[in-house]
Amino acid sequence: MRVFVLIWLLCLCEVEGRKGWKGPWERYIRAPEDKRRIVPRGIWKTEGDVDVVVEEGTVRIGEGGWVSWEFGENISGRVCLVVEGVEGGLKEVSLAYSESYLFAGPVPDATTDRRMRDLPLRLRVEGPGEVCVGREFVRGAFGYFTLHVPKDGDGDGDGGQGWFWGVGMGGRISGLGRKKKRIAISEVRVSCSSFPSQGDNGREAYTGYFSSSSDLLNKIWYAGAYTLQLGSIDPREGGALIDYNRVVDHNRSPTGSWYSNFTISEGESVTTDGAKRDRMVWPGDMFIAIPSIAVSTSDWVSVKNALRVIFKNQYFDGRLPYAGPPMGVTENREFSDTYHLHSLLGVFGYVLWSGDLEWLGEIWGRYLFALHHSISIVDDMGLVHVTSTADWLRPGMTGHNLEASALLHTVLSRSATLASWLGRDVPPLWAATQTRLETGLSRLYCPETGLFSDNIGQRSCYPEKGQPYSPVLPQDGNSWLLISGANLAPSGLPFRSPKSPSRAPSPLPHGPPTRRQISQKLRRRWLKHGAPCPEFPNTISPFASGFELLGHVHSGEVDTAVELMLLEWGHLVNGDGFNNGSTLAEGFRIDGDVQYPAYPSRARNSLAHGWASGPTWVLSEWVLGIEVKTPGGGEWEVKGTLTKWLGWVRGGVTLGNGGRVEVKVWRVVSEDEKGVVCEVRAEGDTKGVVAGMKIKGGERVVVLVREGHKGERIDLGEVKVVGVEEDEWYRNTVVGCGGEEWVFDEDWKEPKMEEREQGVVDWEVMEENFRTEVWEGWEAHVGWVKEASDL
């Protein structure tokens, strides 16, 4: 049994005044120090007539040749070239961008949803000097940039795919009697346009930090934070779905072209789904993205503008749009039952961390209108009756749905908290609806599996007569059930036995699962590269796995959550083709390949997608242990525990009210005992609790948690610093307690990861899914991908 022995130092000492948090952990920050001028790390690849003149610092590219530069991490922005000279009447060059080296070359990767690859951008060059693409051709994100000098008659050097013009207009140039075309480039640079509300030094934008004994977890935390920085953009530079934009802006841009000039919200900055695509406000991302922003950069300007545009375009019946403009502003009225609920969860996350109760009061009427729409579609089955097929591109989103019902249960709990913060009464209808939902959710339990099925009907464990037995036990829905805190055994409703008849509860009770049992069942499904989601075959989704992380921690299984981070997000950071782990991808194939099975094109996967940033939030709140309790961080709690995967951890957050909390936790030993020390410093108008002990701004508390003894309260102990090396702080700190000295446990070793099977792609299911998409050339692409995977 682990008990608490408390040693406290209540010192009226301010946390060191500084901008950001300075320390060795800054080496993990991937954001540029000066975003106005980012230059490549070097040349990645050349082909054809290319001459690199090192002594002159120039690259000369002749007709048909191309050069790809690599930046070392994902970036975004506007490309400029310093041209030293042109020959042979050269008037234009072709530009291409890619997030991954897998697609670097004269043809870009994909933002379009109509072609396998984007069209290259044609840029006019007319002699020596600097030339830049127009503002409308800000590209985000990319880690590789290619300049190609096409031959006369080539569409783009790719067999006639075509191109479109980036600057000016022009036509083909006759090749009769001319000199060979050539260009000399002395500099490629990028002016980054992301995180406009955070200043030019992206490294100084961090208001929180995380550092631990796990190099991999540190990389994952900062990759999530940087992903969200890149995805925060100037609202005038949004909208990667050109064909969808056309409904609003009536553009005539050819299929496969790309622009970043569609206005997606008001204000100077807005958080979006991804830097490359779709550069839109997607509410589904907000539940995870907002707390991750809170613990890293506190970019409340971008968050608030995203929420504002969703509520501004609320439909006449209370529904909230599926996404921000170009969706939600036409007669199409795009809608998702689940994303509607994610918008409401986004409000809770924003108000909790920022403390913006004034804005909550302004939109409270709209919030209630939206909430009561969802309540109204809970029918006699006690479940949300979903009519929209739209969700996170996973299939099966209709009928009496587990995910939507557990989501609504969660929203109702958080809505009651929001109401209390505003001093409003909580309608009895909300609790009554939760009770109805708990009864309905029990109908989806499958005792033979220990998990809950996707819906009532074909994807359940109790199909209608004549339907095949093909239950889907979704990752998202079961995770949300754990997050919701729903009573899994509502009184008066027995659980079915495995042999109970369709749709009717068994008269013989079958005990409900505990949350820990559900957590363990989910863990047993993991594969080599992460947690599969049966609701979306062939897919590993960091979005759905983000829900699973939260499901585990809400079940008290923090070690399991960290293990999943190391497994799945470890692949995102270290896996082949994921751009050196600087940002986190939208998803990937079950065998670990960079393709996201939602799209036929491997090149369309977004490698900087905010919904993948779940570990950034979870590591700060449940591993470091800083849990905000009231709006703006007026009150908070630190648990003072340590996951088995770490020898030490430290980090800090800046609260919405301007206060700050810094935590250090490390393993210690005395002569014959082991334990954990937790040190907490607080700054500003804030107060908290550390292992049951109160602390307020300007104070420091040190807590010793030792094993194997009854609890005892110790007099003031001693904390001595015996070294000055900042990155060895846990070794340089000695804690005195009861005449004993506690020092860092040098014998601790990180546990080994369990070996797991490689995921196997079901190509028939993949191809069937793609047949419903409107893509040019997908058949050949799927065949090529399958052939490559077999090699």
N, C-alpha and C positions, 0 to 999 in steps of 0.2 A: 504494500500500500504506500502510495506517495502522499506525503503530508508537507505542509508548508512551515518552514521556519523563517521568520521575517527578521531581516536586519535592515534598518532604514537610516538613511541620512537625509534629514530635512534641511537642506541648505538653501538659503536665499541667494542663489547664484543664477544669474541669467545665462541662458544658452548663448553661446558665442554669436555676436551679431555678425551676420554675413549674408551676402546675396547668394541664394542657393545653398547647397550642402557641399562643402569642399572635402575631398578626400581621395583615397586610392581608387574608389569605385568609379570615379569619373572616366577611367579608361574604357569603361563599357558603353559610354554614351556615343551613339552613332550620328547624332545631329551635327551639322557643320558649324564651325566656329564663326565663319563669316558666310552667310548664305548668299550674299551679293556676288560672290566670285568663287565658284567651285570648279576645280580643274580635274581632269582625269588622272588616275593613278599611273596610267601607262597605256600602251597599245596592246590590245588583246589578240588581234588577228588581222592579217592582211591577205589580200588575194589579187592576182593580176598585176598590172603595171603600177607598182608602188615603190617609192624610193624614200627611205628614212635617212635624212642627212643630219646626223647627230651634231656635228660641229656647228651647223647653221641653225639647229633647232627647228627644222622644217620637215614637213611630210609632203612629198610630191606624189600626186595621184594622177595617173593617165587614164585614158579612155578605157572603160571596162573594168578598171580597178576599184577596189574599195578597202577602207580601213575601219576597223572597229576599235574604239577606245573603251576602256573599262574604268569605272569610278571606285570600285571597291565596296560600295554599298548602294542601296537604293537611294536615288535622289529624285528631285522633280524640278521643273522650271523651264526657262527660256534659254535656248542655245544661241551662242554667238561664236562666229569664226573670225579670226584675224587672217585675212588673205594677203599673201605676199605678192602673188601674181597669177595671171591666167594666160594660157596659150591656146592657139588654134581656134580662136573665136568662141571659147567656152562662155556660155551665158547662164547656165544653171547646173546645179548638182542635186542629187537625190539624198534625202536624209531618212534614217530609220532608227527606231528605238526599241529596246527590249529590257525587261526586268531581269531575265535570266540569260546566262551565256548560251543556253540551249537554243535560243531563237535569235541570237545576235547575228547580224549580217545585213545585206541590202534590203531585206524585207522585214518590216516591223513585226513585233508580236501583235496581239489583238486586243482592241477595246471594243470593236464593233460586235454586234450580235447578229450580223448577216453574212459575214465572210470568215473564212478560217484565219486570215491574217489581214491586218490593216494595209491600206495603200501607203507606199512611201510618200514623203512630202518633198515636193520639188521647190528648191530655193534658188532665186535669181542671184547670181554673182557677176559683177561688172567691173572687175579690176581690183587693184590693191585697196586695202582698207578693211574696216570691220563691217560685217553684215550679220544681222540677227533675224531670227524668225519673228513674226508678228506676235503681239500679245495673245491673239486667239489661238496660237499654236504652242502654248505652254504644255509641256508633256509631263505628266506625272502618273506613274513613277517609272524610272528606268535606271539601270545600272550599266547599260552598254549603249553607246551611240555610234552609228555607222554613217560614214560619208562615202557616197558612190558616184563615180563619173560615168553615166550611162553612155553606151554607144548610140550613134544615130540610128533611129528606127526602133530602139528598144523601148518597151513600155516603161520598164524600170530596171532592166537587166535581169528580170526574173521570168522571162518567157512571155512577156506581154500582159502581166497582171494589171498594169496601168499605174498612173500616178495622179496626184492632184497638186495644184499650185499653192505654195505657201506665201510667196511675196510676188505681187504683180501678176500679170498674165503673159502668156507667150505661146509660141508654137514651135514646131520642129525646125531645125536648122539644117540646110542642105549640106551634105558631106562632099560635094564635088569640088575638087581642086583646093582643098583646105589643108591646113596643118593639123597635126594630131592634137586633140584637146588635152589640156593638162591644167591642174591647179596646184599651187603651193600654199600650204597652211602652216602657220607658225603657232597658232594657239586655238584651242577649243576651250570654252568656258561656259558655265551655266549660272544664270541668276535664279536662285531658288525662290519660288513663289509661295511655298507652303508656310504654314503657321504665321500668317500675317500679323496676328495680334501679340506675338511673342518676341518681337525684336529680331535683329539680324543675327545675333549669336544664339543659335539654337541650343547650345550647351548650357547657357546660363538661364534658359527658360525653366529648368527643372526646380520645382518647389518641393519635391520629395526625392528620396533615394532608397536604394536597397543594395545590401552587400552581404554575402554569406560565404561559408566554406565551400559551396558548390559553384564552381566556375560556370557550369551549364545553367543553373538557375539564375545566376546574375545576368548571363547573356539573354535568357528568355525574358526576364523582367524589362531590360532596357530595349529589347527588340519590340516588345509590346508598346512601350512608351513612344519609341520613335515611329512606329507604325501609325500611331494616333497623331503624332505631330505632322507627318507627311499628309495625312488625310484631312487635316484642317486647312481649308483653302479660302482664297478670295471668292466670295459668292458669285462674282461676275465671271469666274473662270471654271464653271462647273459644266455638268451635262455631257458625259461621254457617249450617251446613246443617241447618236445623230438622227437615226431614223425615227426614234420616239420624239425627239425635240421638234421634228418637222411638223407634228400636229399643232405645236404652239407657235414656232417661229417661222414656219413655212420655208425652211432652207431648201436649197436645191443641190446640196452637196452630194456627190456621187456615193453610191454604196461602197463602204469600206474606207471612206475618208474619215478624218477625225478633227474635231475642234474642241477647244476649251473656252467657249465664250457664251455659254448659256447661263443666265442669272437664276440661281437656285434658292436664294433667300435674301433677306435684307441684312444690312450691317457690314462690318469690315472683315469678318471671318466666320466660318461655319464648319462644323465637323461633319464629315461625310463617311460613306461606307469604305471607300478606298481611293488612294491617290491616282491610280491609273484608271480605274473604272469601279463604279459607274459615276463617280464624282457627283453623287446625289445624296440627299438626306434620306436615309433608310432607318425607320424607327426600330426595326428588329435588332440593329446593332447597338442601340442606346443602353439597353439594360447592362451590358458588359462594358461598353466603351466609356460611359460616364464615370463610374467609380474608378476605372483605370486611369482616366484623365485626372481625376481628383487626387490620386496618390502620386502622380508623376509631374504634371505641369500646371494643374489648376486653371486650365484654359476655359474659364466660365463664359467668356464672350462667345466662343465658337459653339459651346453646348447650348446656351440660351437661344441663339439665333436658329439653331436646328429645331429645337422644340417649338419656338414661335411660329415657324413656317408651317409646321404640321397642324397646330391648333388654329392658325389663321385660315386654313383651307378646310376646316371641318365641314362635313356635308350637312344638309338640312335635317337629316334624321339622327344626328348625333355621332355618326360613324366618322372615324378619322382616316385620312387617306393612307393607302398602302405605302406611299413614299412621297417625298417632296417633289416640287416641279422638276420635270414636266408632268409628273403624275399629280393627280388631285386637283388640277386646274382646268380640266376639260369635262365634257359631258360623259366621258368614259367612266368616271368615278371609280377608279381602281381601289380595291379594298381587300384586306386580309383580316380575318377574325383574330388571328394571333398577333400580327403586327400592330393592330389597333390597341391590344392590351400592352404590348411592349412600349407604346407611346406613353401610356399611363405609368408604367414602371420607370420610364425615363424621367418623368416629372418627380417621382419620389427620390430617385438617385440624385438629381440635380439639387433639389431643395435640401435634402439631408446634408450633403457635403458643402453646398455653397451658403446655405442659410437664407436664401432669397424668398422669404415668406411674403414679401410685398407682391412679387410676381405670381406666386401661388394664389394669393387672394384675387388678383386680376383675372386669372383664367379658371377660377374654381367652378363657376357656372358651366363653362364648356367641359371641364373635367367631369363633372357630375353627369352632364348630358351624355358624354361618351361612355361612362361607366354603366349607366342604366340601360344603354343599348345592349351591352353584353349581358347584363342580368336578365334582360327580356328574352334572350334566346336560350335560357336554361329551361328545358321542357320537362315533361312528366317523367322522363328517364333520369332526371337529376343530373344531366350533363349538358354542356354547351353543344347546341346543334349547329355545326359549322356548315355554311353554305358556300363559302369562298374556297376555291382550290389553291389560292395563293398563300405561300408561307416562305420558307427559306429555300425554295426550289425543290423541296422534297415532295414525293407523291403521296397520295392517300389522304389529303386534307379535306375531307367532307364527312358528314354524318356526326355521330356522337363521339367526339374526339377527346382522347386522354390529355394531350398537350394543352389544348385550349381550355379544358376544364380545370386542370391544375394551375394554369396561368391565371385564370380568373380568381381562383381561391387565393392565390398569392396577392393579386391586385387588391382584393377586398380587404385583406389584413393591412396592407400598406395604405390603403385609402382611409381606413379608420385612424391610422396614425397621423396622416396628413390632416384629417379633420380635427384631431385633438390639438395639433400645433396651431391651427387657426382658431381654436376655441369654439368649434362647431359641434353640434350634436351628431352622433353616429346613428343613422336610421336602423331600426331593428331588422329591416329587410336585408341588410348586408350579412349579418350573422346567420339569419335564416337561410339565405342563399348558400352560404358556406356549408351549412348542415345538409342541405339538399345535394350539394355537389359531393360531399363525402359519401352519402348514400349511393349516388350514381357512380362514383369512382370505384366503389367496391364491386360493381357489376363487371368491371373490366379485369378483375384479378384472375390470374391463371395459376391455380395451386400447383399444377404439375411443373411449372417453370419457376415459380417464385417471383414473377414479374407481372406487370399489367400490360394488357393489349392495347393496340392503337385506337380501336373504336369498337362499336357494336356492329357486327355484320361480318363481311368477308375477311377483314383483317383481325378478327377476334379469335379467342379460343373456343367460342361457342357460335359457330356459323349457323345461318339459317338452314333449314332442311334442304338437302340437295346441293348445298355449297361445299367445296372442298375444305378440309381442315388445313389452313395455312395462316396461322396467327403471326402477326407482326408485333414484336415486343420492342417498342421504340426507345432509342436512347434519350431523345428529347423529352418525351412524355414521362418516362420513369424518373428522369432527373428532376423534372419540374415537380413531380409528386413529392420528392424528398425536400425540395426547396420550399414548397408550399406550407409544410407543417400540418397538412391535413390529417385528421384523425383517420387512421387506416382501418379502424373497426368501429364504425358508428353503431351506437346501441340499437338493439332490436333488429339488426340485419345480419343474419348468418352468412358467412362466406360459403361459396359453393365447394363441393368436393370435386375432384377431377372428373368424375363420371356423371355430374349433374346434367340435367337436360338443358337444351338451348334456352337462353334468355331468362330462365327462372332460377332464383336462388334455391339452393338445396335445403331441404328441411333439416339436414344434418350439418351442424356448424363445422367449418374448416377454418382453423385459426389463421388470422391475418399475419403477414410478415412484419417483422420489425424493420426499422429504417436501416439498421446495420446489415440485416440480411439482404435487403435490396441492394445496398452498396456493394456487398460481396458478390452478388449475382452479376452486377454490371462489370465488376473487375474481372471476373472469370471469362468474360468474352473478349478481353483485350488480345490484340495481335502484336506482331513484331513492331509495327510502326504506330500503334495507338488503338483507340477505342472505335470499333466499327459502329455504324448506325444502321440497323436493319431496316429502318423506315426509308432509307435511301441507299439501295444496294450498290456495292463496289466503292463506297465512299467512306473516307475518314474526314470528319468535319470538325475543325477547331471551334466552330460556333456551337454545335451540339455538345462537343466535349467540354466546352466552357460551362455549359449547364451541368454536365456531369461532375466537373470539379466542384461546383457549388453544391450539388447534391451530396457529394461525399463529405464536405466540411459541415454541412447542415446536419449530417448524420453522426458527427463526431469523428469522422474518419479522415483526419488531416493527412496522416501518413499516406493513405491511398491516393488522395488528391495530388500530393507532391510526386508520388511514383508515376502517376499518369502524365504530369508535366514533363518529367525526365524522359518518359517514353515517347510521347507524341510531339510535344513541342521541342524536345531534343532533336527529333527528326526534322522539324521545320527549320531549326537553327543549323543543323549539320548535314542535312540531306542534300543529295546531288541536285543542282539546278535551282535551289531556293535562294540564290543571291547572297551567299555568305552569311545568312542568318541575321542580316541587318534589320529585316522586317519580317512579319508573320503573314503566311499565305491564307487565302480564303478557304482552301481545302486541298485534298489530294486523293489520289487513287488508293485503294485498299492495299495494293502491293508496294506502296511507297513512292510511286511515280508522281511527277509534278502535275500531271493532268488532274483537273477537278472534274469528276464525272457529270457535272451539270451541263458541261459544254463538250461538243465534239472536238473542238480545237484545244490542244494542250497549251497553246500560246495565249489563250484568253484568261487563264487563271490569274487572279489578282494576287500578287505576292506581297502586297501591303494592304491588308484588310482589317479594319478596326475590330470586327467581331471576333478575331482570333486573339485578342489581348487579355483574355480572362485571367491568365496567370499573374499578370501585373497587379490586378486587384486582389486576387486570392493570396498571393505571397505577402502583400502588405497588411491585409486585414486578418488573415487566419494563421499565417506562418510567423510573420513579425508580430502580429497579434493586436494591431491598433483598430479597435471597433468604435466608430463614431455613433453616439447615442441620440444626440439632439441636433437640430438644424445649425449648421455652421461650425459644429465641433465644440459647442459650449460644454458638453460633457462627453466623456469617452471612457473606454475600459481597455486595459492591457492584461491578457491572460497570464503571461509570464511562463509559457511552456515552450518546448522545442521539439520539432519533428525528429524522428529517428534518422532522417536523411541528412541532418546537418550537425556539425560540431559547434558552429556559432553562426549568428546572424545579427545584423544591425540595420537600422534604417530610420527614416523619418518622414513625416508628412507635414504639410502646411494646411491648417484648417481654414474653413471659409471665413471665420471671423478674424483671421490674421494670426491666431495663435499657432504654436508649433509643438509637436511631440516627437521626441527621439527615443528609440528603444535599442538596447543591446541585450542579447541573450547568449550565454555560452556555457558549455559543459565544464564542470569542475570536479576535482577530487581532493579529499583530505587524506590523512594517513590511512583510513580504513573505510571511507564512505565515498559515494558518488552523489552528484547533484547538479543543479542548474542555477545559475545566477542571472537575474534580470535587473537591468538598470534602466530607469526611465527619467528623462528630463522633460520638463514642460516650460513653455514660454507663452506669455500673453494672457488674455482674459479667458481662461479655460480651466477646467478641472476634470479629474479622472480618478479611476480606481485601478490599482495594480495589485492583483492577487488579494483583493479585499481591503487594501490599504489606500486611503485617500491621498490625493496629490493635487496641487494647484499650480498655476503659472508661476514661474520663478523658483520652483522647487525641484529637487532631485531625490529619487527613491531608489534604494538598492534592496533587492529581495533575493534570499537564498531559498531554493526549493531542494530539500534533500530527501533521499529515499530511506525507507526501512525504519523510521522512528515516528513516535507520536509527536504531534505538534507541540512546539514550545516557543514561547516568545523570548527573544534574546535581547539583552541590552544593546545599546549603540555599538555597532561593530566598526571595524576598520577597513577601509578600502585604500590600498596603496598602489601607486603606479610605479613600476620598477624599470620602465624603459620608455623610450620616446618614439619608437617606430610606429607610425599610425596604422600600417597594415598588419602589425603584430599586437594590436591593442589587447586582444583576449589572452595572450601570453604575458603581457606586461602588467596585467591587473591581478592583484592578490587580495582576496577577501578574508578578513579575520572574523571568526565566529567561535565563541566559547573556548578561547585559548587555542583553537586550531586554525591553520591557514589552509585556504581553499585555492587551488591553482588550476589552470587549464588542464583538461584531461588529454594528455598526449597520446594515450593508448586508443582513443576512439578512432574507429574506421567506418567509412561510409558502407552501408550494406550493399551487397551485390544485387543487380537487377535480375529478375527471373527471365529465363529464356522463353521466348514465345514463337509461335508459328507465323510464317509469312502469310499474308493475305493473298487469296487467289481471286483473280478477276473473272467474273461471269460475263464473257464477251457477248453472249446472246442477249442478255438483259441490257448491256450497254448499247448495243446497236438498236435494239427495239426502242429504247428511250430516245435515241438521236433521231429516229424516223419521224418523231413528232415535231422536231425543230426545223426552222427555216434557215438552213445553212447551205452555202454553195460548196460542193465538193466534199461533204462529210464522209461519203462512203469510202473514197480512196484514203482519206485521213485515218479513219478507224482501222482499215486494213493495214496501213503502214505502222500505226502504233502497236497493233497486236503482233505484227511480225517482229518489230523491234523488241517487244517484251519477251518474245520467245527465244531471242538470241542470248 
